[in-house]
């Protein structure tokens, strides 16, 4: 089979460019090294802020659901009033 002229063979390794070999598995728990990267699991203040944001999201969702529910009730009542002539 003929070699491609546009892609000649190079004899270089990943380490020459600063890359390192990685496993194919993905770690869902964040970085493994301590002190390297962002670690919110040890900081209680960041945990608290994250928890409060989650509560606020749930509060907004609840308010939105209530508003939509009340809107449908109002529309239903208006059509009932029109239909039955109240």
Rosetta constraint file for C-alpha pairs under 8 A:
AtomPair CA 3 CA 8 HARMONIC 7.69 0.50
AtomPair CA 4 CA 8 HARMONIC 6.67 0.50
AtomPair CA 12 CA 16 HARMONIC 6.85 0.50
AtomPair CA 13 CA 17 HARMONIC 7.65 0.50
AtomPair CA 14 CA 18 HARMONIC 6.62 0.50
AtomPair CA 14 CA 19 HARMONIC 5.10 0.50
AtomPair CA 14 CA 20 HARMONIC 6.39 0.50
AtomPair CA 14 CA 21 HARMONIC 7.67 0.50
AtomPair CA 15 CA 19 HARMONIC 5.23 0.50
AtomPair CA 15 CA 20 HARMONIC 6.01 0.50
AtomPair CA 27 CA 31 HARMONIC 7.78 0.50
AtomPair CA 30 CA 39 HARMONIC 7.75 0.50
AtomPair CA 31 CA 36 HARMONIC 7.21 0.50
AtomPair CA 31 CA 37 HARMONIC 6.58 0.50
AtomPair CA 31 CA 39 HARMONIC 7.95 0.50
AtomPair CA 39 CA 43 HARMONIC 7.57 0.50
AtomPair CA 40 CA 44 HARMONIC 7.90 0.50
AtomPair CA 40 CA 46 HARMONIC 6.02 0.50
AtomPair CA 40 CA 47 HARMONIC 6.69 0.50
AtomPair CA 41 CA 47 HARMONIC 7.11 0.50
AtomPair CA 43 CA 47 HARMONIC 6.44 0.50
AtomPair CA 44 CA 48 HARMONIC 6.12 0.50
AtomPair CA 45 CA 49 HARMONIC 6.28 0.50
AtomPair CA 46 CA 50 HARMONIC 6.12 0.50
AtomPair CA 47 CA 51 HARMONIC 6.12 0.50
AtomPair CA 48 CA 52 HARMONIC 6.14 0.50
AtomPair CA 49 CA 53 HARMONIC 6.21 0.50
AtomPair CA 50 CA 54 HARMONIC 6.33 0.50
AtomPair CA 51 CA 55 HARMONIC 6.34 0.50
AtomPair CA 52 CA 56 HARMONIC 6.18 0.50
AtomPair CA 53 CA 57 HARMONIC 6.22 0.50
AtomPair CA 54 CA 58 HARMONIC 6.35 0.50
AtomPair CA 55 CA 59 HARMONIC 6.19 0.50
AtomPair CA 56 CA 60 HARMONIC 6.22 0.50
AtomPair CA 57 CA 61 HARMONIC 6.18 0.50
AtomPair CA 58 CA 62 HARMONIC 6.14 0.50
AtomPair CA 59 CA 63 HARMONIC 6.25 0.50
AtomPair CA 60 CA 64 HARMONIC 6.15 0.50
AtomPair CA 61 CA 65 HARMONIC 6.18 0.50
AtomPair CA 62 CA 66 HARMONIC 6.19 0.50
AtomPair CA 63 CA 67 HARMONIC 6.12 0.50
AtomPair CA 64 CA 68 HARMONIC 6.19 0.50
AtomPair CA 65 CA 69 HARMONIC 6.05 0.50
AtomPair CA 66 CA 70 HARMONIC 6.07 0.50
AtomPair CA 67 CA 71 HARMONIC 6.13 0.50
AtomPair CA 68 CA 72 HARMONIC 6.30 0.50
AtomPair CA 69 CA 73 HARMONIC 6.31 0.50
AtomPair CA 70 CA 74 HARMONIC 6.14 0.50
AtomPair CA 71 CA 75 HARMONIC 6.23 0.50
AtomPair CA 72 CA 76 HARMONIC 6.02 0.50
AtomPair CA 73 CA 77 HARMONIC 6.09 0.50
AtomPair CA 74 CA 78 HARMONIC 6.16 0.50
AtomPair CA 75 CA 79 HARMONIC 6.28 0.50
AtomPair CA 76 CA 80 HARMONIC 6.15 0.50
AtomPair CA 77 CA 81 HARMONIC 6.07 0.50
AtomPair CA 78 CA 82 HARMONIC 6.21 0.50
AtomPair CA 79 CA 83 HARMONIC 5.97 0.50
AtomPair CA 80 CA 84 HARMONIC 6.00 0.50
AtomPair CA 81 CA 85 HARMONIC 5.52 0.50
AtomPair CA 81 CA 86 HARMONIC 4.91 0.50
AtomPair CA 82 CA 86 HARMONIC 6.76 0.50
